[in-house]
Amino acid sequence: MRNLKTLTITMIGCVTVTSTGCSLFKSRRPASDRDTILAQAYSEVMRGTSFIGVDSKQCKDVFDSLYKNLFNIAGQSSYFDTSDLQSIDAEIQNSFETRIALKDAFGKFKLSNSVDEACLTSAQDVFKALRYVEDYLVELRMDKAASAPADYVSMKGDFPYFLINPKYAGEFKSYEDLKSGDVILSRGNAYSSAAIARIAQTDFQFSHLSFVYRDADTHELFTSEAHIEIGSVTAPFADHVNEKNVRSVIFRYKDEDIAHQASKAVFERIKKQQETGKNIDYDFSMDYRDDSKLFCSEVVSRGFKMAMPDEEFIPKYKSKFTSGIIPFLNTIGVPANKENITKLDVFAPGDIQFDPDFELVAEWRNPKKLEESRFKDFILTKMFERMDQNGYQIDPSLKMDVQGRTFWLLRRTPIVRKFIEKKFALSMSPAQLELFMALDKIGEAFYKNLELKSLEFDHPMTPKEIYAAIDDFIKRDFEQWKKYRKGQDVVKPVFHLLFHP
């Protein structure tokens, strides 16, 4: 959650929700078949899900306590027997199975009031925290592997970086086994991807959705996708693989025939428009109810709406925004204001994880890119937190203003347009171009600081350590900014000229 929960690296501060509320992490016992930290987490998750629809307050308390504990152990090798590779493998599998069990429980939620919504959010946070623990363990495990791949191919490979739901173990081995109508949730490498992943009230680890289509005659695989730079396109599946994303998760709708119909309908619509030479524009407003333009999640929701016109829009649980980021939302094109912000809902890519009608088939991650992605996740979380709580806004420089307007004009000049069309969308305004350029520059300043800080640790930085490093960097740069504005110091602040209250 953006309003970061108070965390402590010791277990003394563990919130006791019942007589056994802290039992999960009171001791570090030797690993056995089903007696590891994350195997015990399974029991805590089951206890939390037993309160769903019965006692939302108790549900929230259980999941909040578990979240804090999981958040603390992420990156802490002292909680695991790192010399025992089988033990590490068991922890990864236990975490994955725990998430599958938690995913299955999301169908029990009935959101009648704010307490129900708080219970849902806390359960989503646990799901996210378990993935972060897995990330650290996968990085550790592949670092110790005798023959780790030189290059990781998206949605191919082996345990532990490619995890298959036991239910699908007999029928799914790689992306070659995808079915028409499957949905791929992924995470790109850019700061704009990190922003999309963290922009909603509940932040996620994903930035993009792709709809899989398999031609019934040729059996070829395609994707239907919407990209900021080029709008909606259909493409051979190899193009998606070549994007070299950080992570991908495959979801399958409960009714495979409906899913195929949905995928085919939106594929044909996008392809027909694409063949005219002008793609369907990217929908910066993120309005899934209006399909005149499409954003990435909307490609999926619109396909299912075409297949099931009388049903509600998927997914079951949608994201909302906080009022503090209204200026950022307005700049990218979301029509948010103080009057509609509490009711404005969007289909954020990560929402698909919690729709009970979609099963998690498999999850893949690139161990070499996880730390970079984690840094970018937490940088954007902290940036949005500053917008929310301290009135920070992105303020592009005069140079970026000139560049933004120049690129906007060049994008409309036939001679040079073809050279930059994949970087700057024709539908993007100068203000949007400036925002994304400034976001890249601010993000890089944070990232370089974290890279330097990480050298002080003998382990991958924990979430708590990353957040503390970012907070310290902001504090130091803010003091430098105040002096610079007063002419008291000739040294420029690193990023506050572009991002400040």
N, C-alpha and C positions, 0 to 999 in steps of 0.2 A: 504494500500500500504506500502511497506517496507520503502520507503523514507517518513517517517511519516510527515503528514501535520502539520503545526503549529497550535496549538490548544490554546484556551483561555477559562477559566471557566466562564467568564462573556460574555455577549452578545455585549459588546462594540466593540469587534474585529470582529464582523460578517461581512463577505464579501458581499457587496451589488451588486447583479447582475442585478437587475432591480429596479424600484421604489418600489417594494414590496419584494425585495430580503431578507430582514431580518424580515418580518412581522410575520413569523411563531413563533418566540420565543421572541417577544418584550414584551409581557404581559403574565401573568399566570392567565387566566380567569377560573372561576369555570367550572367543567366538566358538560356536558349535553349530550344528546343522540349522537350528532355528532359534538361536540364542545370541543374536548380534544386536547392535544398537538399532539398525533399521528393520530388523525382524520385529523388535519390540515396538517400533513405530507403527507397524501394522496393527497391533493391538490397540494403540492409542487412537489411530484413525477409526477403527471399528467402533471404539467407544464414543468417539465424536459423532459418527454417522447415526448412532442409535438415538441421538437426541434430535435429529433432523425431523421437523414436522411435529415434534413432541414438546421440546423445550429449547427454543432458539437461543435463549440467554446462556444456558448450560452448554449448548453446542458451540457457541462463540467462545466461551471461556476455555473449553477443552482445546479447540483448534488454535486459539491464541497462544496458549501455553506451549503446545507442541511446535508451533511456528517459531517461537523464540528460541527454543532449544535446538531445533534444526538449523536455524540461522547461525547459531553460535558454533556448531560443530563443522560447518562448511569450511573446508580448508585447513582444519585442525587435524593433522595426522596423529596427534596424541590420542585421539579417540578410536583409532583403528590400528590393527596389527599390520603395519605396512610391509613387514618382511614375509608375510604369508599371502601369496597371490591368490590362493583359493579363498581366503577370508575376504579379500577385497572383492573378488568376483561375487561372493555370496552377498555382500553388502549392496553391491550394485543391483543384483537381481532382486533382492528383498525390497529395495527402494522402488524399483520399477513395478513390481507386483503390488506394492502398497498404493502407488499412484493409479494403477488400473482399478483396484478395488474402490479407491476414492472416486475415480471417474464414474464408476457404475452407480455410485450413491447419489449423483447429482440429479437423478430423476425424481428423487424424493422431496426436493425443495418445493415449497409453496410460499411465494413471497407476498404475504399479506400486509406486512408492516416493516418499519425500519429495523426492528430486531431480527426479523427473518433475513433481511438483506445483509445485515452485519454478519450473521452466521454464514451465509453464502460466501461473502468476501473473505472471511477468515479461513474457510475451507479451501478457497482458491489460493490463498497465500501459502497454505501448507503444501498444496500441489506444486506450487512454484518453488518453494524451499527445498522440497525433496529433489527436484530436478537439479538445483544448484549443488546439493550434496553429491548427487550422481556425477555432475560435471567434474568436480574436484577429484572424485575417485577414478573416473575414466581417464583424466589427465595423468594421475599418478600411475594407474595400471598400464597405460600405453607407454609411459616413460620407462617402465620396468620390463616391457615386453621384449622378448628375444628377437622378434622379427616384425616390428611395426611397419606398416606400409610407408613407402616413401611419399606417396600421394594418396589422399582419401577421396574416393569417388562417391558422390552424393547417393544415398540410399542403396549402397552396396557395401559388402564387407562382412565383418564378423562381430561377435560379442567381444568386448562390452560396448564399443562405440556404435554398434547397430543392434538394437534391442527389438525382439519380435514378441508380440503378445502371444503367450502360450496357446491361446485359442486359435491363432492363425499359423502356428508353427509348421503345420503340414502343408500349407498352401501358399505361403508368402516367404520368399527368400531374398528378393531384391525388387527394385522398381520395375523390372521386367514382368513381375506378377501383378502389377496394378490393374484394376478393373475400371471400366468406363463409369464415371460418377464418383470415383474416389477424390478426396480433397487433400491437398498437401499444404500444410502450415509450415512456413519457413522463416528464416531470419537472414537478411542480407548483411553486408559489411559496412554500409555507409552510415553517417550520423543521422541522415534523414530516416533510415531504417530504425535506428535506435529511438528516434523521436516518435515514430508511429507506434513502436512497441510500448513506450512508456507514457503516451499522451493522455490516456484515459484515467479515470479515477482509481481504478485498479490496474497497476502496471503489469505487463506481460513480458515474455522473452522472445516474441515473434512479431514480424512486421509485414508478412505477405501471405496471401492465400492464392492457390492455383487450382483450377478445376481440370481434372483429367478426363480426356475423351479418347476412347479406343474405337477406331473405325471397324464397324461390324464385318466388312468385307475383306479389307486388307490386314486387319488386326494391328495397324500402326497406332502408336501412342502419340497424342497431342496434348497440349495444354491450352486453356483459355485463361488469359490473365490481363490485368490492367496495370500499367506502369505509369508513374508520374511523368516520365520523359516522353512516352510515345502513345499513351492512351491504351485502348483495349486491342489485343492481338491474339491470334491463334498461332501456334508454332509447334514444330516437331519436338518431341519430348527431350531430345538430345540438347536442345537450346537451354532447357531448364536445368539439366544436369551440369551444363557448362557454366552456369552462373556461379558455381562453387560456393554455395551458401554455407553458413556456419552450422545450421541445424535444420532438420526437416522432420515433420511428424505426419504420418499418413492416417487419415480418418476415413471410415466407410459408413455410409448411411444404412439404416436398418433395412430399408427396402431397396435392393440393388436395381430392380427394374425402374423404379421411380428415379433413382440416382442417375441411371443411364439416360433416361428421357430428359432429365434436367440438364445434364452435361451436353447432350446432343443439341438441345434447343438453343442454349446460349452460345455454343460453339458455332452453329450455323448462322446465328444472328451476327456475331462478331466477325466471322469470316466474310459474310456477304458485304458488310460495311467496309471491311479491310480491303476487299478487292476493288473498291471504288477509288482507292488511293488516299482516302481520308478516314483514319481510324475514329472510332467513338472516343470522344474526349475523356480525359481523366476527370473524375468527379471530386474536386477539392472540397465540396460542401459536405461530402460523406453522407448524403441523403439516400438511404437505401430504398425509399419509397418512390423516388423519381428515377426512372431508368434512361432518361435522355442522355445522361453521362454515367460512367461507371467507375467506381474505385475497386480495388482488388477484392475485397470481401463481397462487394455488391455483385460481382460476376457470379459468385456462388449463390447468394440469396435470390438473385433475379432468375437464375436457372431453375431453382426449385419452385419459385413462384410461377414460372411459366408451366412447369409440370403439374403443380398443385395450386391453381388460381384461387381456390376457396379456402386454402389454409393460411395460417398466420405466417409472417416472414420468419425464417430461421435467422439466427439461433434462438433458443428459448430464453437465454439470459444475455442481454445486451449491455454495452458499456455506457457510462455517463461521464461528464466532465465536471471539473471544479471551476468555480467562478474566477479564481485567480489567474487562469490562463486564457481568459476571454480575448485579450489583445493578440496573443499568439494565434488563437483559433481564427480570429477575424482576418489576420494577415494571410494565413494559408487558404482561407476561403470558407470556413465553417461559419454560418450565420448565427453565432451564439451571442446572447446578451443577458443582462441581469434578470430579465423577465422570463426567458425560456430555458435558462441553463439547467434548472433542476428537472425539467421534463425532457430535455433534448437527449435522445438516445441514439447510439450508432452501433454498427456491427464492426467492432474492432477485430482484426484477424485472430487474436488470441481467444476470443469468445467461443470459437468453435470447439475448444477443448472441453467445455463444460456443458455442451448440448447433449442430453441423454440419448438422442436419436442417432448420434454418431459414435461409432466404436473406434478406439485407438488400436490400429493394426500394428504399427511399427514406429520406432523413433531412432533417428540417426543424428550423430553430431560429429564434427571435425575436431578432434582433440587439440590440434595445432592452433585453432582459432578461438577456442573457448575463453581464454583469458582476455584477449582483445575485445570480444563481444561483451564479456562481463564488465570490463572497464567502461565501455560505451553505455551499457545499460544503466550503470550506477551514476555516470556523469549526467545522463539525461534525467534520471530520477531526481537528482539533486538540483538540476537546473529548473525543472518544473516545480519542485518544492520551493525554491527561492521565488519563483513567480507567484505561487500560491500564498506564501507566508510573508514575503518581504517586498512584494511589489516590483520585482525585477522584470525588465523587459529587454528584448534583443533590439539593439539600436545600431543598424548598419552604418558604416562610416561613409563619408562623402565619396571616397574612392569606390566603395561597393555600389553606391547609388549610381555613379557614372557607369560602372561595369554592368550593372543590372539593366540599365536602360540601353546600353550598347548591345548587349546580347539579345535583348528583346527586339531591337531593330534588325540585327543581323539574322535572327531566326526568321524574319519575314522577307529577307533578301534572297531571291532564288539562287544566285550564284554561290553563296556561302552556306545556305541553309542546310544542304545535305551533309556538311562537315560537322555541324553541331546539333543536329536535330535529335540525336540520341542522348544528349546531355541537358538540353533545355527545351521543354515542351512549348509548342506554339501557343497553347492555352494558358501558359504561366504569365502572370503580370510581372512588371518590373519589381514590385514590392515582394512578390513571392521569390523571385530570383535572388534578390538581395538577402532575404531571410535565410534561404538555404546556404548561400555563400557565407554569411555571418555564422550560421550554425556550425559549418565545417571548421571555420577558423577558431571559434570558441572551443569546440570539442577537441581540436588538436592541442590547444593550450592545456586543457585539463589532462588529456591523454599523456602528453610528454611529462607532465608533473608526476602522474601515477607511475609511469615507466621508471622514472628516477627513484621514486619512493620504494618501488617493489624490490630494488636492489638491496635494500636494507634488511630484507626478510630471507629466512632460509626455507620458506615454504610459500606456496601461492597465497597472495593476500586474501584474507577472509573478507566477507562482506562488511563486517564491522570495521576492519582496518581500512578498507577502501573508502567507506563513507567518512571515516575520521580524517583520512588524508585529503579528501576533497574539501571537507569543511575547513580544514586548516589552510588549504590553498586559497579558498575564497576569502577567509579572514585576512590573510597576509596581503593578498592582492587588493582587497577593499581599502586597507589602510594606506597602501601605496597610491591608490586612485584618489583618495581624499587629499593627500599631500600634493599630488600632481595637479589637481584642479586648483589648488591654492598657490601653485607656483613654488612650492616649498622643496621640490625635488625634481631633478632633471630626468630621472629614470621613469619611463612610462610603465604603468601597470600592464600586466600580461594580457588580461582579457576584459577588465572592467570598462574600458572605453566602448566595448561592443555589447556588454551585458551588465546592466547595473540597475539600481532602484530608480 
